[in-house]
Amino acid sequence: MKSGPESNGEVQREGRVPLREVHEVFEQREDCARPLTASDVMEAVGCSRRTAHNKLNELVDRGVLRTRKVGSRSRVWWVPMETDDADGETADTERRRLIEDVDLPGTGKTLEARRDALQAAYDYLQEYPEAKKSDFLQDVYPDHPAEFETAEGWWNAIQPALADLPGVDPPEERGHIWHFLGG
């Protein structure tokens, strides 16, 4: 008989694990700065790995948690801490301003879509600090086409703007790796 978190009793519990219960795991830990793994959540709420991942990703989608890949198959989650800069602005407000100040083609809704695409590319590079052009085209462009008819047209507009953002180290030659250095 199968035992452990994916036994029949636990599989039945999957649909009944409220998001709040998963979020409370983060609130109740002793070290609030320590990111958690899906295994930590599985253990705390008594659910399967799939349920833990689904609930954690839903909390990320809602902006409650952030996540990052830390190995070829490992990922951690944490509660984001908004820090104020010297002017009292949050880091997110400062990032939005940076994106708004970038020169992208278009006006109105088109410009907003292109700013969103740039933000998505920037977020992607922060999550995957070593990425190739093909990674952006495969993982960012489909969800953020920004009214460009082709992936190449999208890249030609997004790439120079991305290169100007803080912490971005663009490749010196085409086809090489983009790096995020932080900042």
OpenMM code with the backbone's topology and positions (N, CA, C; nanometers):
from openmm import Vec3, app, unit

residues = "MET LYS SER GLY PRO GLU SER ASN GLY GLU VAL GLN ARG GLU GLY ARG VAL PRO LEU ARG GLU VAL HIS GLU VAL PHE GLU GLN ARG GLU ASP CYS ALA ARG PRO LEU THR ALA SER ASP VAL MET GLU ALA VAL GLY CYS SER ARG ARG THR ALA HIS ASN LYS LEU ASN GLU LEU VAL ASP ARG GLY VAL LEU ARG THR ARG LYS VAL GLY SER ARG SER ARG VAL TRP TRP VAL PRO MET GLU THR ASP ASP ALA ASP GLY GLU THR ALA ASP THR GLU ARG ARG ARG LEU ILE GLU ASP VAL ASP LEU PRO GLY THR GLY LYS THR LEU GLU ALA ARG ARG ASP ALA LEU GLN ALA ALA TYR ASP TYR LEU GLN GLU TYR PRO GLU ALA LYS LYS SER ASP PHE LEU GLN ASP VAL TYR PRO ASP HIS PRO ALA GLU PHE GLU THR ALA GLU GLY TRP TRP ASN ALA ILE GLN PRO ALA LEU ALA ASP LEU PRO GLY VAL ASP PRO PRO GLU GLU ARG GLY HIS ILE TRP HIS PHE LEU GLY GLY".split()
positions = [
    Vec3(0.0837, -0.1186, 0.0000),
    Vec3(0.0000, 0.0000, 0.0000),
    Vec3(0.0878, 0.1244, 0.0000),
    Vec3(0.0493, 0.2220, -0.0760),
    Vec3(0.1249, 0.3461, -0.0877),
    Vec3(0.1057, 0.4307, 0.0376),
    Vec3(0.2145, 0.4886, 0.0855),
    Vec3(0.2030, 0.5779, 0.2006),
    Vec3(0.2726, 0.7079, 0.1696),
    Vec3(0.2615, 0.8043, 0.2585),
    Vec3(0.3256, 0.9340, 0.2361),
    Vec3(0.2253, 1.0353, 0.1870),
    Vec3(0.2744, 1.1519, 0.1457),
    Vec3(0.1850, 1.2613, 0.1120),
    Vec3(0.0946, 1.2356, -0.0071),
    Vec3(0.1282, 1.1377, -0.0922),
    Vec3(0.0447, 1.1150, -0.2092),
    Vec3(-0.0425, 0.9914, -0.1929),
    Vec3(-0.0618, 0.9456, -0.0666),
    Vec3(-0.1514, 0.8341, -0.0438),
    Vec3(-0.2945, 0.8779, -0.0740),
    Vec3(-0.3849, 0.7841, -0.0838),
    Vec3(-0.5226, 0.8134, -0.1239),
    Vec3(-0.5874, 0.9194, -0.0367),
    Vec3(-0.5679, 0.9136, 0.0944),
    Vec3(-0.6264, 1.0131, 0.1840),
    Vec3(-0.5757, 1.1528, 0.1556),
    Vec3(-0.4494, 1.1635, 0.1221),
    Vec3(-0.3929, 1.2954, 0.0936),
    Vec3(-0.4384, 1.3468, -0.0409),
    Vec3(-0.4494, 1.2582, -0.1414),
    Vec3(-0.4938, 1.3005, -0.2732),
    Vec3(-0.6350, 1.3569, -0.2627),
    Vec3(-0.7190, 1.2964, -0.1789),
    Vec3(-0.8540, 1.3463, -0.1605),
    Vec3(-0.8544, 1.4854, -0.0972),
    Vec3(-0.7538, 1.5195, -0.0208),
    Vec3(-0.7469, 1.6476, 0.0472),
    Vec3(-0.7077, 1.7607, -0.0483),
    Vec3(-0.6482, 1.7280, -0.1642),
    Vec3(-0.5943, 1.8285, -0.2556),
    Vec3(-0.6884, 1.9436, -0.2815),
    Vec3(-0.8093, 1.9169, -0.3189),
    Vec3(-0.9030, 2.0225, -0.3535),
    Vec3(-0.9522, 2.1004, -0.2337),
    Vec3(-0.9258, 2.0512, -0.1154),
    Vec3(-0.9773, 2.1158, 0.0047),
    Vec3(-0.8737, 2.1982, 0.0802),
    Vec3(-0.7555, 2.2140, 0.0272),
    Vec3(-0.6534, 2.2948, 0.0944),
    Vec3(-0.6765, 2.4407, 0.0558),
    Vec3(-0.7248, 2.5221, 0.1483),
    Vec3(-0.7485, 2.6625, 0.1128),
    Vec3(-0.6173, 2.7391, 0.0963),
    Vec3(-0.6189, 2.8370, 0.0068),
    Vec3(-0.4999, 2.9209, -0.0139),
    Vec3(-0.4539, 2.9823, 0.1171),
    Vec3(-0.5475, 3.0243, 0.1985),
    Vec3(-0.5148, 3.0891, 0.3260),
    Vec3(-0.4255, 2.9986, 0.4112),
    Vec3(-0.4545, 2.8676, 0.4102),
    Vec3(-0.3765, 2.7729, 0.4891),
    Vec3(-0.2316, 2.7669, 0.4396),
    Vec3(-0.2132, 2.7719, 0.3081),
    Vec3(-0.0783, 2.7715, 0.2514),
    Vec3(-0.0078, 2.9026, 0.2854),
    Vec3(-0.0787, 3.0139, 0.2750),
    Vec3(-0.0196, 3.1441, 0.3077),
    Vec3(0.0202, 3.1504, 0.4546),
    Vec3(-0.0581, 3.0890, 0.5423),
    Vec3(-0.0272, 3.0894, 0.6858),
    Vec3(0.1038, 3.0185, 0.7168),
    Vec3(0.1426, 2.9228, 0.6330),
    Vec3(0.2710, 2.8546, 0.6533),
    Vec3(0.3835, 2.9587, 0.6505),
    Vec3(0.3728, 3.0578, 0.5617),
    Vec3(0.4746, 3.1628, 0.5516),
    Vec3(0.4677, 3.2573, 0.6706),
    Vec3(0.3487, 3.2857, 0.7180),
    Vec3(0.3311, 3.3791, 0.8293),
    Vec3(0.3750, 3.3195, 0.9622),
    Vec3(0.3695, 3.1880, 0.9757),
    Vec3(0.3955, 3.1232, 1.1036),
    Vec3(0.5386, 3.0750, 1.1220),
    Vec3(0.6245, 3.0920, 1.0245),
    Vec3(0.7623, 3.0433, 1.0394),
    Vec3(0.8420, 3.1374, 1.1288),
    Vec3(0.9415, 3.0823, 1.1926),
    Vec3(1.0237, 3.1604, 1.2856),
    Vec3(1.1131, 3.2602, 1.2125),
    Vec3(1.1738, 3.2175, 1.1038),
    Vec3(1.2632, 3.3038, 1.0263),
    Vec3(1.1865, 3.3544, 0.9042),
    Vec3(1.1341, 3.4751, 0.9137),
    Vec3(1.0507, 3.5306, 0.8059),
    Vec3(1.1284, 3.5562, 0.6775),
    Vec3(1.2591, 3.5588, 0.6841),
    Vec3(1.3394, 3.5847, 0.5647),
    Vec3(1.3703, 3.4574, 0.4878),
    Vec3(1.3482, 3.3412, 0.5502),
    Vec3(1.3831, 3.2141, 0.4856),
    Vec3(1.2766, 3.1749, 0.3837),
    Vec3(1.3166, 3.1561, 0.2573),
    Vec3(1.2200, 3.1083, 0.1581),
    Vec3(1.1821, 2.9637, 0.1888),
    Vec3(1.0673, 2.9230, 0.1398),
    Vec3(1.0196, 2.7874, 0.1632),
    Vec3(1.0143, 2.7089, 0.0328),
    Vec3(1.0207, 2.5778, 0.0467),
    Vec3(1.0093, 2.4881, -0.0679),
    Vec3(0.8688, 2.4273, -0.0697),
    Vec3(0.8357, 2.3628, -0.1792),
    Vec3(0.7079, 2.2919, -0.1861),
    Vec3(0.7025, 2.1831, -0.0795),
    Vec3(0.8163, 2.1199, -0.0499),
    Vec3(0.8210, 2.0165, 0.0544),
    Vec3(0.7857, 2.0742, 0.1906),
    Vec3(0.8329, 2.1959, 0.2194),
    Vec3(0.7985, 2.2613, 0.3457),
    Vec3(0.6469, 2.2777, 0.3578),
    Vec3(0.5852, 2.3193, 0.2483),
    Vec3(0.4404, 2.3406, 0.2482),
    Vec3(0.3672, 2.2068, 0.2574),
    Vec3(0.4145, 2.1064, 0.1837),
    Vec3(0.3539, 1.9734, 0.1883),
    Vec3(0.3484, 1.9218, 0.3314),
    Vec3(0.4615, 1.9358, 0.3993),
    Vec3(0.4735, 1.8883, 0.5363),
    Vec3(0.3805, 1.9656, 0.6301),
    Vec3(0.3744, 2.0967, 0.6142),
    Vec3(0.2974, 2.1811, 0.7049),
    Vec3(0.1465, 2.1640, 0.6891),
    Vec3(0.0983, 2.1472, 0.5660),
    Vec3(-0.0470, 2.1383, 0.5459),
    Vec3(-0.0946, 1.9968, 0.5149),
    Vec3(-0.0015, 1.9039, 0.4942),
    Vec3(-0.0393, 1.7657, 0.4694),
    Vec3(-0.1056, 1.7445, 0.3348),
    Vec3(-0.0369, 1.7853, 0.2279),
    Vec3(-0.0933, 1.7693, 0.0943),
    Vec3(0.0127, 1.7110, 0.0015),
    Vec3(-0.0275, 1.6834, -0.1211),
    Vec3(0.0660, 1.6288, -0.2198),
    Vec3(0.1558, 1.7401, -0.2746),
    Vec3(0.2617, 1.6991, -0.3412),
    Vec3(0.3531, 1.7955, -0.4041),
    Vec3(0.2785, 1.8769, -0.5102),
    Vec3(0.1965, 1.8114, -0.5896),
    Vec3(0.1212, 1.8805, -0.6942),
    Vec3(0.0309, 1.9880, -0.6340),
    Vec3(-0.0387, 1.9541, -0.5264),
    Vec3(-0.1265, 2.0520, -0.4612),
    Vec3(-0.0447, 2.1689, -0.4078),
    Vec3(0.0681, 2.1387, -0.3443),
    Vec3(0.1540, 2.2454, -0.2911),
    Vec3(0.1975, 2.3391, -0.4036),
    Vec3(0.2443, 2.2829, -0.5143),
    Vec3(0.2876, 2.3649, -0.6281),
    Vec3(0.1713, 2.4477, -0.6830),
    Vec3(0.0558, 2.3855, -0.6993),
    Vec3(-0.0602, 2.4580, -0.7528),
    Vec3(-0.0990, 2.5748, -0.6629),
    Vec3(-0.1036, 2.5515, -0.5328),
    Vec3(-0.1426, 2.6569, -0.4386),
    Vec3(-0.0360, 2.7664, -0.4326),
    Vec3(0.0905, 2.7273, -0.4304),
    Vec3(0.1991, 2.8262, -0.4270),
    Vec3(0.1972, 2.9121, -0.5530),
    Vec3(0.1788, 2.8495, -0.6682),
    Vec3(0.1755, 2.9256, -0.7937),
    Vec3(0.0532, 3.0161, -0.8009),
    Vec3(-0.0566, 2.9745, -0.7438),
    Vec3(-0.1750, 3.0614, -0.7396),
    Vec3(-0.1477, 3.1845, -0.6525),
    Vec3(-0.0760, 3.1647, -0.5420),
    Vec3(-0.0397, 3.2785, -0.4564),
    Vec3(0.0581, 3.3718, -0.5280),
    Vec3(0.1455, 3.3170, -0.6120),
    Vec3(0.2352, 3.3993, -0.6934),
    Vec3(0.1534, 3.4807, -0.7926),
    Vec3(0.0575, 3.4148, -0.8596),
    Vec3(-0.0278, 3.4840, -0.9571),
    Vec3(-0.1057, 3.5985, -0.8931),
    Vec3(-0.1406, 3.5826, -0.7674),
    Vec3(-0.2161, 3.6863, -0.6965),
    Vec3(-0.1253, 3.7948, -0.6371),
    Vec3(0.0065, 3.7776, -0.6508),
    Vec3(0.1000, 3.8772, -0.6009),
    Vec3(0.1314, 3.8656, -0.4533),
    Vec3(0.0873, 3.7566, -0.3898),
    Vec3(0.1087, 3.7366, -0.2469),
    Vec3(0.2489, 3.6816, -0.2208),
    Vec3(0.2959, 3.5953, -0.3114),
    Vec3(0.4288, 3.5346, -0.2992),
    Vec3(0.5092, 3.5626, -0.4247),
    Vec3(0.6391, 3.5429, -0.4125),
    Vec3(0.7288, 3.5444, -0.5280),
    Vec3(0.8005, 3.4109, -0.5291),
    Vec3(0.8547, 3.3754, -0.6446),
    Vec3(0.9231, 3.2468, -0.6581),
    Vec3(1.0471, 3.2631, -0.7430),
    Vec3(1.1361, 3.1670, -0.7283),
    Vec3(1.2585, 3.1672, -0.8078),
    Vec3(1.3103, 3.0252, -0.8190),
    Vec3(1.3594, 2.9931, -0.9366),
    Vec3(1.4226, 2.8640, -0.9593),
    Vec3(1.5627, 2.8717, -0.8997),
    Vec3(1.6022, 2.7708, -0.8208),
    Vec3(1.7334, 2.7730, -0.7561),
    Vec3(1.8206, 2.6550, -0.7953),
    Vec3(1.7784, 2.5794, -0.8898),
    Vec3(1.8554, 2.4661, -0.9387),
    Vec3(1.7856, 2.4151, -1.0630),
    Vec3(1.8329, 2.3060, -1.1152),
    Vec3(1.7717, 2.2565, -1.2381),
    Vec3(1.6271, 2.2136, -1.2159),
    Vec3(1.5947, 2.1678, -1.0947),
    Vec3(1.4578, 2.1242, -1.0673),
    Vec3(1.4059, 2.1775, -0.9351),
    Vec3(1.4724, 2.2738, -0.8769),
    Vec3(1.4324, 2.3241, -0.7457),
    Vec3(1.3805, 2.4669, -0.7556),
    Vec3(1.2851, 2.4986, -0.6701),
    Vec3(1.2234, 2.6310, -0.6690),
    Vec3(1.1934, 2.6664, -0.5243),
    Vec3(1.2030, 2.7946, -0.4906),
    Vec3(1.1670, 2.8434, -0.3573),
    Vec3(1.0629, 2.9546, -0.3718),
    Vec3(0.9882, 2.9762, -0.2640),
    Vec3(0.8865, 3.0814, -0.2594),
    Vec3(0.9084, 3.1653, -0.1348),
    Vec3(0.8704, 3.2936, -0.1408),
    Vec3(0.8828, 3.3829, -0.0264),
    Vec3(0.7780, 3.4924, -0.0349),
    Vec3(0.7570, 3.5586, 0.0785),
    Vec3(0.6678, 3.6738, 0.0832),
    Vec3(0.7522, 3.7953, 0.0470),
    Vec3(0.7137, 3.8693, -0.0574),
    Vec3(0.7951, 3.9852, -0.0956),
    Vec3(0.7892, 4.0936, 0.0115),
    Vec3(0.9021, 4.1578, 0.0310),
    Vec3(0.9093, 4.2692, 0.1251),
    Vec3(0.9276, 4.3963, 0.0444),
    Vec3(0.8313, 4.4846, 0.0532),
    Vec3(0.8420, 4.6118, -0.0164),
    Vec3(0.9292, 4.7045, 0.0686),
    Vec3(1.0336, 4.7545, 0.0080),
    Vec3(1.1205, 4.8467, 0.0798),
    Vec3(1.1018, 4.9861, 0.0237),
    Vec3(1.1090, 5.0821, 0.1081),
    Vec3(1.0996, 5.2209, 0.0652),
    Vec3(1.2377, 5.2731, 0.0347),
    Vec3(1.2480, 5.3525, -0.0721),
    Vec3(1.3759, 5.4178, -0.0984),
    Vec3(1.3780, 5.5500, -0.0232),
    Vec3(1.4787, 5.6306, -0.0449),
    Vec3(1.4949, 5.7547, 0.0295),
    Vec3(1.3768, 5.8491, 0.0115),
    Vec3(1.3070, 5.8425, -0.1018),
    Vec3(1.1932, 5.9311, -0.1270),
    Vec3(1.0615, 5.8716, -0.0798),
    Vec3(1.0658, 5.7552, -0.0168),
    Vec3(0.9437, 5.6927, 0.0312),
    Vec3(0.8702, 5.6125, -0.0746),
    Vec3(0.9317, 5.5883, -0.1903),
    Vec3(0.8687, 5.5090, -0.2949),
    Vec3(0.9017, 5.3621, -0.2747),
    Vec3(0.8090, 5.2781, -0.3104),
    Vec3(0.8372, 5.1350, -0.3032),
    Vec3(0.9221, 5.0955, -0.4225),
    Vec3(0.9861, 4.9813, -0.4110),
    Vec3(1.0690, 4.9310, -0.5210),
    Vec3(0.9839, 4.9086, -0.6459),
    Vec3(0.8590, 4.8614, -0.6288),
    Vec3(0.7718, 4.8393, -0.7449),
    Vec3(0.7382, 4.9705, -0.8144),
    Vec3(0.7145, 5.0761, -0.7378),
    Vec3(0.6846, 5.2071, -0.7965),
    Vec3(0.8044, 5.2572, -0.8759),
    Vec3(0.9219, 5.2388, -0.8200),
    Vec3(1.0443, 5.2806, -0.8890),
    Vec3(1.0623, 5.2023, -1.0189),
    Vec3(1.0355, 5.0728, -1.0159),
    Vec3(1.0469, 4.9900, -1.1369),
    Vec3(0.9471, 5.0335, -1.2429),
    Vec3(0.8228, 5.0635, -1.2014),
    Vec3(0.7224, 5.1103, -1.2971),
    Vec3(0.7679, 5.2392, -1.3638),
    Vec3(0.8285, 5.3287, -1.2853),
    Vec3(0.8781, 5.4545, -1.3413),
    Vec3(0.9882, 5.4302, -1.4425),
    Vec3(1.0779, 5.3376, -1.4117),
    Vec3(1.1858, 5.3047, -1.5053),
    Vec3(1.1288, 5.2573, -1.6387),
    Vec3(1.0298, 5.1709, -1.6323),
    Vec3(0.9678, 5.1171, -1.7535),
    Vec3(0.8957, 5.2283, -1.8294),
    Vec3(0.8262, 5.3165, -1.7587),
    Vec3(0.7541, 5.4261, -1.8237),
    Vec3(0.8484, 5.5250, -1.8911),
    Vec3(0.9700, 5.5363, -1.8408),
    Vec3(1.0667, 5.6311, -1.8973),
    Vec3(1.1396, 5.5768, -2.0201),
    Vec3(1.1262, 5.4487, -2.0462),
    Vec3(1.1941, 5.3873, -2.1607),
    Vec3(1.1216, 5.4259, -2.2895),
    Vec3(1.1999, 5.4523, -2.3925),
    Vec3(1.1440, 5.4909, -2.5220),
    Vec3(1.1065, 5.3658, -2.6012),
    Vec3(0.9756, 5.3431, -2.6132),
    Vec3(0.9240, 5.2320, -2.6919),
    Vec3(0.8307, 5.2883, -2.7988),
    Vec3(0.8195, 5.2209, -2.9131),
    Vec3(0.7306, 5.2717, -3.0185),
    Vec3(0.5834, 5.2526, -2.9811),
    Vec3(0.4988, 5.3466, -3.0243),
    Vec3(0.3558, 5.3337, -3.0048),
    Vec3(0.3009, 5.4381, -2.9099),
    Vec3(0.1683, 5.4434, -2.9053),
    Vec3(0.0981, 5.5347, -2.8142),
    Vec3(-0.0217, 5.4610, -2.7564),
    Vec3(-0.0813, 5.5179, -2.6542),
    Vec3(-0.2034, 5.4642, -2.5951),
    Vec3(-0.1914, 5.3199, -2.5508),
    Vec3(-0.2906, 5.2388, -2.5906),
    Vec3(-0.2942, 5.0984, -2.5499),
    Vec3(-0.1768, 5.0184, -2.6050),
    Vec3(-0.1327, 5.0546, -2.7244),
    Vec3(-0.0177, 4.9860, -2.7841),
    Vec3(0.1064, 5.0096, -2.6994),
    Vec3(0.1293, 5.1331, -2.6594),
    Vec3(0.2450, 5.1651, -2.5757),
    Vec3(0.2352, 5.0936, -2.4415),
    Vec3(0.1163, 5.0899, -2.3826),
    Vec3(0.0985, 5.0195, -2.2552),
    Vec3(0.1304, 4.8707, -2.2706),
    Vec3(0.0854, 4.8098, -2.3803),
    Vec3(0.1131, 4.6685, -2.4053),
    Vec3(0.2634, 4.6454, -2.4201),
    Vec3(0.3319, 4.7396, -2.4809),
    Vec3(0.4766, 4.7260, -2.5001),
    Vec3(0.5521, 4.7475, -2.3698),
    Vec3(0.5020, 4.8364, -2.2860),
    Vec3(0.5631, 4.8526, -2.1523),
    Vec3(0.5435, 4.7253, -2.0701),
    Vec3(0.4237, 4.6664, -2.0800),
    Vec3(0.3985, 4.5406, -2.0092),
    Vec3(0.4921, 4.4308, -2.0601),
    Vec3(0.5152, 4.4268, -2.1910),
    Vec3(0.6053, 4.3263, -2.2486),
    Vec3(0.7482, 4.3481, -2.1989),
    Vec3(0.7896, 4.4733, -2.1926),
    Vec3(0.9235, 4.5039, -2.1413),
    Vec3(0.9344, 4.4626, -1.9947),
    Vec3(0.8319, 4.4934, -1.9163),
    Vec3(0.8310, 4.4533, -1.7751),
    Vec3(0.8389, 4.3013, -1.7627),
    Vec3(0.7650, 4.2308, -1.8469),
    Vec3(0.7674, 4.0840, -1.8435),
    Vec3(0.9064, 4.0308, -1.8796),
    Vec3(0.9707, 4.0920, -1.9780),
    Vec3(1.1065, 4.0498, -2.0166),
    Vec3(1.2054, 4.0771, -1.9036),
    Vec3(1.1900, 4.1909, -1.8383),
    Vec3(1.2771, 4.2283, -1.7262),
    Vec3(1.2565, 4.1316, -1.6087),
    Vec3(1.1304, 4.1033, -1.5770),
    Vec3(1.0998, 4.0076, -1.4701),
    Vec3(1.1568, 3.8699, -1.5033),
    Vec3(1.1453, 3.8305, -1.6296),
    Vec3(1.1962, 3.7005, -1.6731),
    Vec3(1.3472, 3.6925, -1.6515),
    Vec3(1.4178, 3.7980, -1.6893),
    Vec3(1.5632, 3.7979, -1.6738),
    Vec3(1.6027, 3.7965, -1.5269),
    Vec3(1.5232, 3.8596, -1.4422),
    Vec3(1.5519, 3.8548, -1.2994),
    Vec3(1.5305, 3.7146, -1.2442),
    Vec3(1.4274, 3.6463, -1.2948),
    Vec3(1.4006, 3.5104, -1.2480),
    Vec3(1.5006, 3.4105, -1.3052),
    Vec3(1.5430, 3.4316, -1.4300),
    Vec3(1.6408, 3.3457, -1.4970),
    Vec3(1.7582, 3.4338, -1.5377),
    Vec3(1.8534, 3.4562, -1.4456),
    Vec3(1.9593, 3.5558, -1.4666),
    Vec3(2.0555, 3.5272, -1.5817),
    Vec3(2.0382, 3.4176, -1.6500),
    Vec3(2.1153, 3.3896, -1.7706),
    Vec3(2.0160, 3.3411, -1.8757),
    Vec3(1.9912, 3.4225, -1.9760),
    Vec3(1.8909, 3.3875, -2.0766),
    Vec3(1.9385, 3.4278, -2.2152),
    Vec3(1.8982, 3.3495, -2.3134),
    Vec3(1.9283, 3.3793, -2.4532),
    Vec3(1.8077, 3.4463, -2.5170),
    Vec3(1.8296, 3.5069, -2.6302),
    Vec3(1.7208, 3.5671, -2.7076),
    Vec3(1.6097, 3.4647, -2.7282),
    Vec3(1.6465, 3.3432, -2.7629),
    Vec3(1.5457, 3.2394, -2.7888),
    Vec3(1.4599, 3.2105, -2.6657),
    Vec3(1.5179, 3.2260, -2.5453),
    Vec3(1.4407, 3.2060, -2.4223),
    Vec3(1.3309, 3.3119, -2.4105),
    Vec3(1.3664, 3.4382, -2.4386),
    Vec3(1.2679, 3.5462, -2.4328),
    Vec3(1.1574, 3.5228, -2.5359),
    Vec3(1.1974, 3.4824, -2.6563),
    Vec3(1.0998, 3.4620, -2.7633),
    Vec3(1.0078, 3.3440, -2.7338),
    Vec3(1.0608, 3.2440, -2.6687),
    Vec3(0.9813, 3.1252, -2.6366),
    Vec3(0.8958, 3.1454, -2.5118),
    Vec3(0.9512, 3.2110, -2.4090),
    Vec3(0.8841, 3.2161, -2.2791),
    Vec3(0.8122, 3.3476, -2.2479),
    Vec3(0.8500, 3.4568, -2.3131),
    Vec3(0.7883, 3.5860, -2.2829),
    Vec3(0.6980, 3.6339, -2.3963),
    Vec3(0.7485, 3.6316, -2.5171),
    Vec3(0.6742, 3.6835, -2.6314),
    Vec3(0.5323, 3.6266, -2.6462),
    Vec3(0.5120, 3.4936, -2.6352),
    Vec3(0.3763, 3.4410, -2.6578),
    Vec3(0.2690, 3.5023, -2.5663),
    Vec3(0.3052, 3.5323, -2.4419),
    Vec3(0.2083, 3.5900, -2.3480),
    Vec3(0.2054, 3.7423, -2.3521),
    Vec3(0.3042, 3.8032, -2.4153),
    Vec3(0.3154, 3.9498, -2.4196),
    Vec3(0.3572, 3.9964, -2.5592),
    Vec3(0.2780, 3.9694, -2.6631),
    Vec3(0.3186, 4.0060, -2.7988),
    Vec3(0.3182, 4.1570, -2.8247),
    Vec3(0.2509, 4.2328, -2.7404),
    Vec3(0.2544, 4.3792, -2.7468),
    Vec3(0.2190, 4.4352, -2.8848),
    Vec3(0.1265, 4.3677, -2.9513),
    Vec3(0.0761, 4.4103, -3.0816),
    Vec3(0.1811, 4.4064, -3.1931),
    Vec3(0.2874, 4.3286, -3.1710),
    Vec3(0.3848, 4.3063, -3.2777),
    Vec3(0.3390, 4.1837, -3.3560),
    Vec3(0.3541, 4.1881, -3.4875),
    Vec3(0.3101, 4.0776, -3.5725),
    Vec3(0.4056, 3.9597, -3.5686),
    Vec3(0.5330, 3.9856, -3.5401),
    Vec3(0.6311, 3.8769, -3.5377),
    Vec3(0.7152, 3.8846, -3.4107),
    Vec3(0.7696, 3.7711, -3.3731),
    Vec3(0.8585, 3.7659, -3.2574),
    Vec3(0.9839, 3.8499, -3.2835),
    Vec3(1.0302, 3.8494, -3.4069),
    Vec3(1.1509, 3.9265, -3.4408),
    Vec3(1.1256, 4.0769, -3.4265),
    Vec3(1.0092, 4.1235, -3.4711),
    Vec3(0.9735, 4.2650, -3.4543),
    Vec3(0.9637, 4.3018, -3.3070),
    Vec3(0.9059, 4.2114, -3.2291),
    Vec3(0.8955, 4.2304, -3.0837),
    Vec3(1.0348, 4.2443, -3.0224),
    Vec3(1.1234, 4.1521, -3.0575),
    Vec3(1.2578, 4.1520, -3.0016),
    Vec3(1.3343, 4.2790, -3.0407),
    Vec3(1.3175, 4.3235, -3.1652),
    Vec3(1.3872, 4.4443, -3.2111),
    Vec3(1.3463, 4.5683, -3.1321),
    Vec3(1.2254, 4.5704, -3.0790),
    Vec3(1.1807, 4.6836, -2.9968),
    Vec3(1.2153, 4.6647, -2.8494),
    Vec3(1.1976, 4.5441, -2.7985),
    Vec3(1.2156, 4.5176, -2.6554),
    Vec3(1.3630, 4.5115, -2.6158),
    Vec3(1.4442, 4.4511, -2.6982),
    Vec3(1.5838, 4.4256, -2.6653),
    Vec3(1.6654, 4.5505, -2.6340),
    Vec3(1.6584, 4.6589, -2.7116),
    Vec3(1.7374, 4.7766, -2.6735),
    Vec3(1.6875, 4.8422, -2.5447),
    Vec3(1.5551, 4.8365, -2.5236),
    Vec3(1.4994, 4.8937, -2.4006),
    Vec3(1.5413, 4.8100, -2.2797),
    Vec3(1.5400, 4.6792, -2.2944),
    Vec3(1.5810, 4.5896, -2.1870),
    Vec3(1.7273, 4.6126, -2.1508),
    Vec3(1.8099, 4.6329, -2.2504),
    Vec3(1.9535, 4.6536, -2.2282),
    Vec3(1.9817, 4.7775, -2.1443),
    Vec3(1.8897, 4.8759, -2.1469),
    Vec3(1.9097, 4.9998, -2.0725),
    Vec3(1.8610, 4.9948, -1.9279),
    Vec3(1.7969, 4.8859, -1.8869),
    Vec3(1.7417, 4.8780, -1.7514),
    Vec3(1.8499, 4.8398, -1.6504),
    Vec3(1.8354, 4.8843, -1.5252),
    Vec3(1.9364, 4.8566, -1.4217),
    Vec3(1.9586, 4.7078, -1.3985),
    Vec3(2.0841, 4.6709, -1.3861),
    Vec3(2.1213, 4.5339, -1.3555),
    Vec3(2.1288, 4.4418, -1.4750),
    Vec3(2.0933, 4.4929, -1.5935),
    Vec3(2.0936, 4.4095, -1.7137),
    Vec3(2.2287, 4.4212, -1.7826),
    Vec3(2.2871, 4.3060, -1.8107),
    Vec3(2.4142, 4.3000, -1.8821),
    Vec3(2.3890, 4.2284, -2.0144),
    Vec3(2.3675, 4.3071, -2.1225),
    Vec3(2.3385, 4.2437, -2.2517),
    Vec3(2.4631, 4.1790, -2.3105),
    Vec3(2.4444, 4.0824, -2.3983),
    Vec3(2.5613, 4.0188, -2.4609),
    Vec3(2.6278, 4.1148, -2.5589),
    Vec3(2.7566, 4.0975, -2.5750),
    Vec3(2.8294, 4.1830, -2.6691),
    Vec3(2.8094, 4.1359, -2.8125),
    Vec3(2.7762, 4.0086, -2.8295),
    Vec3(2.7547, 3.9542, -2.9631),
    Vec3(2.6173, 3.8901, -2.9710),
    Vec3(2.5597, 3.8923, -3.0912),
    Vec3(2.4287, 3.8294, -3.1117),
    Vec3(2.4351, 3.6814, -3.0765),
    Vec3(2.3255, 3.6321, -3.0200),
    Vec3(2.3166, 3.4895, -2.9912),
    Vec3(2.3796, 3.4483, -2.8597),
    Vec3(2.4378, 3.5441, -2.7880),
    Vec3(2.5005, 3.5102, -2.6613),
    Vec3(2.4034, 3.5332, -2.5456),
    Vec3(2.4504, 3.5142, -2.4265),
    Vec3(2.3637, 3.5127, -2.3087),
    Vec3(2.3497, 3.6512, -2.2455),
    Vec3(2.2234, 3.6852, -2.2127),
    Vec3(2.1908, 3.8056, -2.1356),
    Vec3(2.2045, 3.7676, -1.9886),
    Vec3(2.2544, 3.8608, -1.9068),
    Vec3(2.2706, 3.8361, -1.7635),
    Vec3(2.1964, 3.9422, -1.6839),
    Vec3(2.1449, 3.9005, -1.5698),
    Vec3(2.0928, 3.9971, -1.4739),
    Vec3(2.1891, 3.9982, -1.3573),
    Vec3(2.2454, 4.1158, -1.3292),
    Vec3(2.3470, 4.1287, -1.2257),
    Vec3(2.2908, 4.1816, -1.0956),
    Vec3(2.1616, 4.2115, -1.0945),
    Vec3(2.0976, 4.2660, -0.9743),
    Vec3(2.0945, 4.4170, -0.9823),
    Vec3(2.0241, 4.4736, -0.8863),
    Vec3(2.0170, 4.6186, -0.8820),
    Vec3(1.8766, 4.6684, -0.8943),
] * unit.nanometer
topology = app.Topology()
chain = topology.addChain("A")
for resn in residues:
    res = topology.addResidue(resn, chain)
    for name in ("N", "CA", "C"):
        topology.addAtom(name, app.Element.getBySymbol(name[0]), res)
